[in-house]
Amino acid sequence: MQEITPLEAAALLQAKPADTILLDVREPMELELASVQGALHIPMNEIPARLAEIDKSKTIICLCHSGGRSAQVAAFLEQRGYPSVINLLGGIHGWSLDVDDRIPTY
């Protein structure tokens, strides 16, 4: 599985916004605490039922709180034939520290 740092992910999202999806797999209550604008939010446990919402033709960057759940979702998507899936190292916590300190840590 590919992995990417928050700074690398931010650069990719800026360079290729039409070709990249930031997939936030955290729970709704976590999303209320901190979120990245423009991310697609599908909680981890809903991914299997909502695969049709995730465009296989795009690069998918999976995001959770610290990188564990998103790694599981990335592996799941790869097993389902998604060709370009990347796990975000450090999750939203790392994003807040390295990319956008306006996003609160929790």
SVG drawing of the C-alpha trace seen along z (x, -y; Angstrom):
<svg xmlns="http://www.w3.org/2000/svg" viewBox="-25 -29 30 37">
<polyline fill="none" stroke="black" stroke-width="0.4" points="0.0,0.0 1.2,-3.5 1.5,-6.0 1.8,-9.8 2.7,-12.6 0.2,-15.4 2.4,-17.9 2.7,-15.6 -1.1,-15.0 -1.8,-18.7 0.5,-19.3 -1.1,-16.5 -4.6,-17.8 -3.5,-21.3 -1.8,-20.1 -4.5,-17.6 -7.8,-18.5 -10.0,-17.0 -8.1,-13.7 -7.8,-13.3 -10.3,-12.5 -9.5,-12.9 -11.6,-10.2 -12.3,-10.9 -13.3,-7.6 -13.8,-9.0 -17.1,-9.0 -19.5,-11.9 -18.7,-13.1 -15.0,-13.2 -15.9,-15.2 -17.6,-17.8 -14.3,-18.3 -12.0,-18.7 -12.3,-18.3 -10.6,-19.1 -12.7,-21.2 -13.6,-19.4 -13.1,-15.9 -15.5,-13.1 -16.8,-11.8 -17.8,-8.1 -17.4,-6.5 -15.3,-3.3 -18.1,-1.0 -20.2,-2.4 -17.5,-2.0 -18.7,1.5 -22.2,0.3 -21.1,-3.0 -18.4,-1.9 -20.4,-3.4 -19.7,-6.9 -15.9,-6.5 -14.7,-7.1 -12.2,-4.3 -10.7,-6.5 -9.3,-9.0 -6.5,-8.8 -8.0,-8.2 -6.2,-9.5 -7.7,-7.8 -7.8,-9.9 -8.7,-9.1 -7.5,-10.4 -4.0,-9.0 -3.7,-6.6 -4.8,-3.2 -8.4,-3.0 -7.5,-4.8 -4.9,-2.1 -7.5,0.6 -9.9,-1.2 -7.0,-1.7 -6.3,2.0 -10.0,2.8 -10.3,0.5 -7.2,2.0 -8.7,5.5 -11.8,4.2 -9.9,3.2 -9.2,-0.5 -5.9,-1.1 -4.7,-4.2 -5.2,-4.3 -2.9,-6.0 -3.0,-6.1 -2.4,-9.5 0.3,-9.1 -0.6,-10.8 -4.3,-11.4 -6.1,-14.6 -3.8,-15.1 -0.8,-15.2 -2.7,-17.4 -3.4,-19.9 0.3,-19.9 1.9,-20.1 -0.7,-21.6 -3.4,-23.7 -3.1,-24.6 -6.6,-26.1 -7.9,-22.6 -8.0,-21.6 -6.3,-18.5 -8.2,-16.1"/>
</svg>
